[in-house]
Amino acid sequence: MIDLTINEEQLQRTVKRAREKNIIMPTFKEMQNPELIPDKIKEQLKEVGLWDINPLNLFRITWKNEPKKKGGLYDGVNYIEIPKEITGVDARIIALIGKWFPTGAHKVGASYGCLVPRLVTGQFDPTRHKAVWPSTGNYCRGGAYNSTLLACDSIAILPEGMSKERFEWLSNVAGEVIATPGTESNVKEIYDKCWELRRTRDDVIIFNQFDEFGNYLWHYHITGRAMEEVFNEVAGENYNFAGVVSSTGSAGTIACGDYLKKVFPNSKIIAGEALQCPTLLMNGYGEHRIEGIGDKHVPWIHNVKNTDIIVAVDDNIPMNLIRLFNEPVGQEYLRDQGVPEEFIEKLSWIGISGVANIICAIKFAKYYELTSKDVVMTVCTDSMELYGSRLKELEEQFGRYTREDAVKDYHRYLMAVTTDHMIELTYIEKKRIHNLKYYTWIEQQGKDVKELNAQWYDPEYWERIQNQVEEIDKLITEFNERTGLLKSL
């Protein structure tokens, strides 16, 4: 459960700070449905850039932003449908697009879901606390951004091997940036740094995306409902919602599957990871290059019992495909294969993990022999806007991208996708993955084994968390009323 205990003394200081900094917080309902946002806030947003450091951009934490860099308001959910010329399957594969969130990634929503309950209860005091955001990239960017918008000091922690763009951006937004040893899958080193901060400082509060249920709750209600809306828009009653695909990093995004399975009980939840770090597939370990996923452990907030399939993707596939999708000669070859121009223009909206998700979706569609009446949903967390340096590194390593490279990558990594490195989980295999939580969370991180068992055996455990959203919205509304800012608009 998310702790919603009120600390009135600290809450009073937080309300005062928000009033001074002109901070109004959106509710979960407003993030789901921006039509509920006050018109006066919408009017002010017309002058604000999508990435601007402006508290008004808290109201752009939604899948429904207009795809504009400045002044946009709201439209439908941002998504793309991947054409058959790319997937090679009849099933319709649709991806929600994270590029049009502030910071260019949907993790800004997950971090908001973690920080705001602490603010509106007074558990986090922005006049003396610093928000610590341990992450492998986008989550700590989102956390640092939201902290700044909410007048909170922040500390971003991420592995030193993450993309140059992440560090350059954080240096201008986060109060402090700490680089830990390793790359994408070196999360233990991040946890160790968090424990060091706990021991040596009394002004920090850790917002660990891997065990913060605000992350789970945001994706359950916001991402899950956005996917349902897209399905109803593009498919409807004559189609089958086959499943949702999400590569697991913090296991926040995959929480949308818990919502969707309630709406579509026969659908599947597919968890993806890198073949080079096959923790879920075979209790494996290793380093990989799919930034944002796969971290050598099972997150505390992953409802493993509700997961149906594990799919591992060789990281060579997305690393080659980002060249095919973004190099001019690669795009020209895609045109020759009949890929629509409208889709080619949006290929840069798909980041590395988004490519991996699409490959997982193709493997899922082939495994179940899905038809043109089946719909598979997935997510592109971010875009190539955050990975320009990776393209330069690949060119330095392998040379200029040629038409021969494009032919090879298109046919090998798209048309020849197979159903290898997949497990359709039995009850025992699900429990095997769930049991891996013990070693990280009970032995290393001090969680209670009774709660670990409750996650598996208590049928109401996850529902109690899901049902907290109304209470949190009530607290947000009361907080905004105490600042008096909505009335003064």
N, C-alpha and C positions, 0 to 999 in steps of 0.2 A: 504493500500500500504506500501511496505518497503521503508523507507526514504533513498534515494540515493544521497542526497545533499552532495557536496564535501566541506570538510574543508581542504583547501590546506596546511595551516600552520601545522596542526597536521598530515596530510598525509605525508608531507616531513619527519617528525620525525619517522613515522611508517615505511616508506620505508627504512630509515637509519637503524632502529632497525632490520628489516628483513634481510637487507644486512649483517649486523654484525653477526647475528645468523644463517645465511645460510638457510633462510626460503623461500621455494617456495610453492605456494598455488595451489591446483588442482581446475580446473573448474568443474561446474556441468556436462558438457559433458564428462570429464575424469572420473568422478565418475560413470556415466552411462555406459561408455565404456572404460575400462582401456587400451584397445589397443591403445588409443590415447596418453597415458602417454609416455614421452620420454624414449627411450631405456636406456639411461645412468642412469636415476632414477631407472628403473627396475633392472639394474645391481647392484646398490648400495643396493637395498632392499634385495638382496639375503643374506646379512650379518646381517639383522635386525630382531629382534624378534617381534612378533605380538603386544605385549603390551609395547615394549620398549619406553622410553621417548626420541623419536628421531623425528625431523621434517619430516623425510622421511615418517613416518607412516601416515602423512596427505594423502598420496597417497594410503593408505589402507582403506580409508573411502568409501567403496563400498561393495555391496552384493556379489562381484565376487572374493573375496580372496580365494586362495587355502586353504583348511582346514588343515593348519600346524601352529605350534606355533612359528616357526622361519624359515625365509628364503623363505617363499612361495611367489609366484607371483600371477597370476590370472588364473581363470578357468571360468566355467559358474556360474550362480547364485547358492548360497548354499540353498538347500531346501530338505525337506523330504516329501514323500507321506505316509500318515497315513493308514495302512492296515485295511481292513474290519474287521479283527479279533479284532481290537481295537475300531473301530467306530461303528460297527454293522449296517452300512448303505451301500447301493450300490454306492452312489455318491463318487467321488474321492475328497478327502480332502488333500490339499497340503499346507505345511507351510514353509515359508522362515525362514532361521536360522540366528539369530543374533549373535551366539556364536563366529563367525569368523571375527567379527569386532575388532579393537583395543578396549580394556576395556571389551570385551566380550558381548557387547550389541549395538544394532543399534542406540541408542540415541547419540552416538558419531557423527553420521551424522546430526541429528537434531540440535545439539549444534553448529556444524560447519556452518550449514545454517543460524544460528542466528548471530554468531560472525563475520564471514568473511565480510558480507556487510558493517559492521561498520568499519572494518579495512581498506578495500580498498577504502572507501570514506573519511577516516580520522576522522570519528565521534568518534571512539575509539582510544585513544592515549596510547599505551602500556608503554610509558615512565612516565605516571602519573596516568592513570586510573586502577582501579581494576574491573574485570568482576565478577559480582554476579550471581550465578546460583541457583535459588530457585527451589526445586524439591522434589519428594518423593523417589529419589534414583538414577536411571541410568542416568538421564539427567544431574544432577549436577556432576556425575562422568565423563560423556562425556565432559561437559563444562570445568571442571578442567583440564582434560587431554589435550583437544585442546588448552586451554589457555597456558599450559606449553609448548606445542609444538610450539605455536605462540609467545612465549616470553612475555606473559601477566600474571600479577598477578591475582589470583582468590580467590573468597570467595564462598564456598559451603554451602547451607542452606538446611537442610532436617530434617524430624521429628525424634525425639530421639528413636522412636520405630522401626525404619527400621533395616534391618539385620546387624549383627555384621561385616560381610564381607565388607559391604559398607563403614562403618566408618573406619575400619582398612586400607583399600586401600586409602581412601581420606586423611587420616592423613599423608600419604607419598607423595601425589601429589598436593593437594590444598594448597594454601597459608594460608587459614584460614577455619575452619569448624565450623559451628554454628548449634547446635541441638535445634530444636523448640519443644514445647510440643505436645504430641499426637503420632499418628501413620499414616497409609496410607492416611486416608481421612481428615486429619487435615491441609488442605491447607490454610485456612484463617489465621492460626498462622504464616505460612510462609510469606504470603503477609504482615502481620503486621510487621514482622521483616524487610522486604524490605522497608516499609515506614519509619521505625525507622532509617535505614541506610541512606535513602535519606535526612532525616531531620538533621542528625548529622554529615554527612561526605560529602565532595565535590569531593571525588576522586572515587566514585563508579558509575558504569553503570549497571543497572539491565537487565538481559536477562531472562525474564519470559517466559518459554516455553508455558504457557497457552495463551499468547497474542502476541507472536513473530511470525510473518508470515514467517520468515525464516524456522521455524519448519514445517509449512504447506507446503512451497515451496519445501523443500528437499524431503519430502515424496511423494508429488504429482509427481515430476519428477523422483526421483531415485527409490523409492519403487514401485510406480505405474508401471514404465517401466520394472522393474525387474520381477514383477508378470506377465505382459504381455508376456515377453520373456519366462518365465517358462511355461505358458499356451501353447504358440505356440510350445514349445519343446516337451511337454508330451502329448498334446491333439490335438490341431489343428482344422481343419475345421469340422471334424466329431463329435466334442464335443461342448457342450454349456457352456459358462462361466456364471455360475449361480449367483455368487456374491463373495464379499470379506467381511471377518469378522475381526473386530478389537475392542478389549476392549478399552474403552476411559479413558485415564488419562489426558494427555494434548490435546488429539484429533489431534495430529500430524500424527500418522500412518494412521488414517482413511482417511486422505487427499488423500491417494493413490486411494481410491474409486472414488473420483472426476475424476481422470485421467481415471480409468478403465471404468467408466460409459460412457465416451466419446467414448472409443474404442468399448465397448460392451453395447450399449444403453439399452438393456433389462435386464441387470444385476442389482443386489440389493446390497445395502450397509447396513451391519448389525453392529450395535454398541452394544458391550457387556459391562456389569458392574457387580458388586457384588450385590447379592440379599440383603446382609446386609446393603448396602448403595445405594438404588434404586432411585437415583436422576432423571435419565431420564425416568425410568419406571413409577414412581408415585410421583415425587417431594420429594423423601425420603432422609433420612440421616442416618448416623451410621458409625461404624467402621468395618473394615474387614481385611482379611489376604492375599489378592491377591496383592502383592506388585507391584506397577507401574500403577494401574488403579483406577478409581472411586473416585472422590474427592469432593463430595457434592456441585458441581457447574457445570455449562456448560462452557467449555473453549471458550474464545473469538474467537479462530481460527476454531471452529467447524462449518462447513457448514451444519447446521441442516436441512435445506430445502431439501438437497440432500440425507438425511438418510432415509432408508426405514423401518427398523425393529430394535426394541430394545429387547435384550435378557439379562436376569439377571441369574447369576450362583451363587448358594450357595457356599460360600467359603470352606465349608467342602469337596466339591467334589475335587478341585485341591489339597487341603491339604492331603487328603487320597490318591489320585492318585500319588502324588510324592513319597509316600512310596511304592506303588505297582510298580512303574516304576523304582525305584532305589535300593530297598532292594533286596538282592540276592534271598530270598525266593519268593518275588513278581515276579521277572524276571523268575524264574523257573516255576511258575504257568502260566505265559504268554506263555512260550514255550509249555506247555501242551495244551494250547488253540490254538496252531497253529500259533502264532505270529512269523514271520520270524526272524531268528537269526540276520540278518543284521540290522533289525530295532531295535531289543532289544539293540544292541551295541550302538545305537544312542539315546536312551531314555534320557540319561543325557544331551543331547543338548536342552531339553525342560524345561524351567523354570516354575515357578508357574503360571505366567500370560499366558504363552504359553499353558499350560494345560487348563486353563480357555477358551482360544480362541478356542481350539479344541472342547471343550464341546459345546460352542456356535455354532460352525460349524455343529456339529452333530444335535443339536436342529433345526437349520435352514434347514438342509437336510431332517429331519423327517417332519417338518412343511409343506414343499412344496412337499413332496413325491418325492424327486429327484431320478434320475435313474443313472445307470452306465455311461450314456453319459453326465452327469452333473459334472462340476468341481467347487469346492469351494476353494478359496484361503484364507490363514490367515498367521499370523506371530508368531514366537517364538522370542520375543524381546531379551531374554537372556537365560542362561542355568543354570543347577543346580550347576555349579561352584560357583555361587554367593549365594547359599542357603544351604550349608552343615550344618550350625548351626541350620537351621530350622529342618532338619532331626533329629539332636541330641535332639532338644527340644521336638519333637513329641515322640521320644522314651522315654524320661524322663517322659513325661505326660501320655503316653498310654502303655508303656512297649515294650518289644521286638516284632518286627513284625513277625507274624506267617503265616503258610499256610492258616489257617482259616481266618485271616485278608485279605489275598490276594483273597480268594474265594469271600468273602463279597464285597470287594472293586471293583473287576472286574465286578461282576454281578449287583451290586447296582449302581455303579457310571459310568459304561460304557454301559453295555448291556441294562440297564433299563432307560437310558436317555429319558426324556419325553419333551413335548412341552409346559410345564407350564412356567409361568413368562416370557411371550413374548408378544409384541405388534407389529402388523403390522400397521404402522403409517398412519393415514389419514392426510389431509392437516391441519386440526385444531389441531391434536395431535402434528404434527411437530411444529406448531406455538406456542403451549403451552410450548414445550421444549425450543424453541428459546427465548421466552419471559422471561425465567428464567435468561437469561444473564443480564437482566436489574438490578437485585438486587445485583449481584456481581460486574458487570463492570461499571455501571452508578452510582449507589448509593455509592458503596464502593471504587471503583478504579478510578473514575473520567473520564471515557470514555465519548464520545459525543453520545447522544441518536440519533443524525442524522446518525451517522455511523452504529449504531445498526439497524436502520430502513433500511439503504442501504443494509446491509447484507441480508435482507429479500426481499426487493422490487426491488432493482437494479439488473437486470439480468446480468450486466457486472461487478459487484463488484468483484466476485471471479476470473473471467477471467483476470482482470487487474493485479491481484497478480500473477496468473499463468504465465502471459506473461512477467514478469520482469526477468525471468531467463537469457535471452539473454543479457540484459543490465548488469546484475551482472557478467556474464562470461566475458563480454567485459572489465569490471572494474578489474577483477582478472587478466586477460591477460595483461592489461596496467600496473598494479601494478608489476607483475613479470618482465615485460620489464624494468621498472624503477629501479629495484634492480640490473639488469644485471646478475643475477645468472644463468638463463637458458643458456645464451650465453657462460658462463664460465664453463659449465659442461664438 
